[in-house]
């Protein structure tokens, strides 16, 4: 059973999309990906099961983006453009949730974030590897 602290409220930048999410591993699953899309997006994501997210408002304001194999599904607010979540290619039973959308949480709250290999994707290679670690040191 998940701790109540694993439930988080979230929203896009403009507030059109709001949701409540149960993080399957709390904030311990924070990570980034090195694929071309995630490298450009730059978000830190945490894990939730597909049934772990409930949209409170604005689900109709989400727009879908897919590329390459079209296995992963990336959702954005069509008004402000903020990425809220995606269905993972590496584990289609999970969503990656943008931590910057979670109330009271910032990507800068994580001193180190593992970066998972996405260029040579685990689905293609059969191996799940960490490509590196992203570090944030406040000045």
C-alpha positions in Angstrom: 0.0 0.0 0.0 1.4 3.4 -0.9 2.0 6.1 1.6 -0.4 9.1 1.3 2.7 11.2 0.6 2.9 9.4 -2.8 -0.3 11.2 -3.9 0.4 14.6 -5.6 -1.6 17.3 -7.3 -0.3 18.5 -10.6 -1.1 21.0 -13.3 0.3 22.5 -16.5 1.7 26.0 -16.5 -1.6 27.8 -17.4 -3.7 25.6 -15.1 -6.0 24.3 -17.9 -4.9 20.7 -17.1 -5.1 19.6 -13.5 -4.6 16.1 -12.1 -4.0 14.0 -9.1 -1.4 11.2 -9.3 -0.3 8.3 -7.2 3.5 7.8 -7.7 4.3 4.1 -7.7 7.8 4.7 -6.3 7.3 8.1 -4.7 10.0 10.5 -5.8 12.7 7.8 -5.8 12.0 7.0 -9.5 13.1 10.5 -10.7 15.0 10.1 -13.9 15.7 11.6 -17.3 16.3 9.9 -20.7 19.0 10.5 -23.3 16.8 10.0 -26.4 16.6 12.9 -28.9 13.2 14.0 -27.8 13.8 13.8 -24.0 17.2 15.5 -24.4 15.5 18.5 -26.0 12.6 18.5 -23.6 14.8 18.3 -20.5 12.2 17.2 -18.0 12.7 15.0 -14.9 10.0 12.3 -14.7 8.8 10.1 -11.9 6.7 6.9 -12.3 3.0 6.2 -12.0 0.9 3.2 -13.1 -1.5 3.8 -15.9 -4.4 3.8 -13.5 -2.6 6.1 -11.0 -3.6 9.4 -12.6 -6.9 11.1 -12.5 -7.6 14.3 -14.5 -9.5 16.8 -12.5 -9.9 19.4 -15.3 -8.7 19.8 -18.8 -8.1 16.3 -20.1 -9.6 17.6 -23.4 -6.8 20.3 -23.4 -4.1 17.6 -23.8 -2.6 17.0 -27.1 -0.5 13.9 -28.1 2.9 13.7 -29.7 4.5 10.5 -30.9 7.6 9.9 -33.0 9.9 7.2 -34.4 8.3 3.9 -33.3 5.3 5.7 -32.0 5.4 3.4 -28.9 5.7 6.2 -26.4 2.9 8.7 -26.1 3.8 12.2 -24.9 1.0 14.6 -23.7 1.1 18.4 -23.6 -1.3 21.1 -22.8 -2.5 22.6 -26.1 -2.7 26.0 -24.5 0.6 26.5 -22.7 2.7 23.7 -24.3 3.8 22.1 -21.1 4.6 18.4 -21.1 2.6 16.8 -18.3 3.2 13.1 -18.8 4.0 10.3 -21.2 3.3 6.6 -21.5 6.7 4.9 -21.5 8.1 2.9 -24.3 10.4 1.0 -21.9 7.4 0.1 -19.7 4.0 0.7 -21.4 2.3 0.0 -18.1 3.7 3.2 -16.6 3.4 6.9 -17.1 6.4 9.2 -16.6 5.1 12.3 -14.8 6.8 15.7 -15.3 7.9 16.6 -11.7 7.8 20.3 -12.6 4.0 19.9 -12.9 3.7 18.5 -9.4 2.6 20.9 -6.7 5.5 21.9 -4.4 8.2 20.0 -6.4 10.9 21.3 -8.7 13.4 19.5 -10.9 16.0 21.4 -8.9 15.0 19.5 -5.7 17.0 16.5 -6.9 20.8 16.9 -6.5 21.4 13.9 -8.8 19.1 12.4 -11.4 20.1 9.3 -13.3 19.8 9.6 -17.1 18.6 6.4 -18.7 19.9 5.3 -22.1 17.3 6.3 -24.7 19.5 6.6 -27.9 20.1 2.8 -27.8 16.7 2.1 -26.3 16.3 -0.9 -23.9 13.4 -2.2 -26.0 15.8 -2.5 -29.0 18.9 -3.7 -27.2 17.4 -5.8 -24.4 19.6 -3.9 -21.9 18.5 -1.2 -19.5 21.4 1.0 -18.8 22.1 4.3 -17.1 23.8 6.6 -19.6 25.0 9.1 -16.9 23.9 11.3 -14.0 22.7 14.8 -14.2 23.8 16.9 -11.2 22.4 20.2 -9.8 24.5 22.1 -7.3 22.9 25.4 -6.2 25.3 28.3 -5.9 
